[in-house]
Each structure stands twice: as structure tokens, then as C-alpha cells.
């Protein structure tokens, strides 16, 4: 069962759990419409970026923006650099990229032009009113 709210998505994965909370990413934009990632008003980036499981250590949205996205860009650049001296690899990567581009074109044609949505800041939902502790049984 899944309950979607302005603040995130709560999912009961099975009759006896686990219950998963996925907060909605939210940060404001500057005058040029770029996401503001530092400074006042970015406290929500400290929220966990994915569902939490008991005993796991998920990353925050800040870690995703500051570490994971740059690492992904570096991997993509490394793959591009590797393809420069390898025509077969370059052709394979180009074919994949063209296929994905065609798929996105087809989907966006079916959906029509996007409408800009600027939702208000969602209310924060705390998972626990005090520090969470698992009870030993």
C-alpha cells in the first residue's frame, strides 16, 4: 500500500512491513531558476534521498548533489574519452544514445509539451518525534 503526499511517499511493502518513507526533494530556485544547493533555505537537502530500512545508512540529498552526481558525470566523461580511441565502442555508445533519444522523443510527442509546475514548499514530516530507536525483542 502506498500513500503519496506533498511531503513524500509512505509505502507499506508487505502486511508485516517494512514501512518505507521517501521524502520529496525540495529546494528553492534563484532568480535564474537554478536550484539553490547551499545557504539558507537548503536545510531540506539534509533529508534522506531514498527509502530507509532499519539498520541502513542512506545518503542525504546533499550527498547526492555534491558527490554522486559529480561521480556519475565523471564516469560518463571517462566513457566518452575511452570511446575516442575505440571506433567500435564509439559506435555502440552512439547507437544506444540514439535509441534513448528516439524513445524520449516518442514519449514526449505522446505526452505533449510540458507545463511548468512550481509547487509550494511541502510541509516537513518527521519519522519520529524523538530520536528513533529500535526496541530489542
PESULWO-V426742 format. One record per residue. N is the residue number from 0. RES is the residue in one small letter. PHI is phi as a letter, one per 30 degrees, with the letter a starting at -180 (none if undefined). D_FIRST is the distance of its C-alpha to the first C-alpha in Angstrom with 1 decimal. Layout:
n = <N N>
res = <RES RES>
phi = <PHI PHI>
d_first = <D_FIRST D_FIRST>
//
This chain:
n = <0 1 2 3 4 5 6 7 8 9 10 11 12 13 14 15 16 17 18 19 20 21 22 23 24 25 26 27 28 29 30 31 32 33 34 35 36 37 38 39 40 41 42 43 44 45 46 47 48 49 50 51 52 53 54 55 56 57 58 59 60 61 62 63 64 65 66 67 68 69 70 71 72 73 74 75 76 77 78 79 80 81 82 83 84 85 86 87 88 89 90 91 92 93 94 95 96 97 98 99 100 101 102 103 104 105 106 107 108 109 110 111 112 113 114 115 116 117 118 119 120 121 122 123 124 125 126 127 128 129 130 131 132 133 134 135 136>
res = <x x x x x x x x x x x x x x x x x x x x x x x x x x x x x x x x x x x x x x x x x x x x x x x x x x x x x x x x x x x x x x x x x x x x x x x x x x x x x x x x x x x x x x x x x x x x x x x x x x x x x x x x x x x x x x x x x x x x x x x x x x x x x x x x x x x x x x x x x>
phi = <none b c c b d d l b c b c d a e c j d c c c c d d d a a d c d d c i d d c c b j e i c e d d d d d c b e c c e i c b d d c d d d d d d b d d d d d d d d d d d d d d d d d c b e d d d d d d d d d d d d d d d d d d d d d d d d j d d c d c b d d d d d d b d d b d b e d b d d d c>
d_first = <0.0 3.8 6.8 10.0 13.3 16.9 16.9 14.1 10.4 8.4 5.7 5.2 6.7 7.9 9.0 11.6 10.3 11.0 9.5 10.5 12.2 13.7 16.4 17.8 21.3 24.0 27.7 30.5 33.0 36.8 39.4 39.2 35.4 34.9 32.1 33.6 32.8 35.3 36.7 35.7 32.4 30.8 29.4 25.8 26.6 26.6 22.8 21.0 20.4 17.5 14.7 16.4 16.6 18.8 22.4 21.9 24.0 22.2 24.5 24.7 24.9 28.6 28.9 27.2 29.8 32.8 32.4 29.9 30.8 34.5 34.2 32.4 35.2 37.8 36.5 36.6 40.2 41.2 40.1 42.0 45.1 44.9 44.9 48.1 50.3 48.4 48.7 46.5 43.6 44.1 44.0 40.8 39.1 40.5 39.3 35.7 35.9 37.3 34.6 31.8 33.9 34.3 30.6 29.9 32.8 31.5 28.0 29.5 32.0 29.4 27.4 30.6 31.7 29.2 29.2 29.4 26.7 27.7 25.0 26.1 25.3 21.8 21.8 21.3 18.6 19.9 17.7 20.5 23.4 25.8 25.9 23.0 24.3 22.9 24.6 26.7 26.3>
//
